[in-house]
Amino acid sequence: MPIICRFLGIIITVYYKEHGVPHFHAKYGEFGAVIAIETLKLIKGELPKRVLNLVVEWAFEHRDELLINWKLAREEEPLNLINPLT
């Protein structure tokens, strides 16, 4: 599981060999969600509202880095770590 960021108990990952729209995964405790990078819309799953808002805020700040990691994952290259929400 390629973790690219952790903050406030939230784990952000991008998986290799996934298809579809560019997206990332966010996990918080027993909750998990898939979020589109370009639109920052929830694709699948659920997170508590406060956590989802934090994840979207973080992703908005790091959208370009997320897209780079998505492309790296598709090419099966090592991913870059992204700074946590500050």
Beta strands, then each sheet from edge to edge (+ up, - down):
strand 1: 3-7
strand 2: 10-13
strand 3: 23-28
strand 4: 31-36
strand 5: 42-46
sheet 1: 1+ 2- 3+ 4- 5+
end
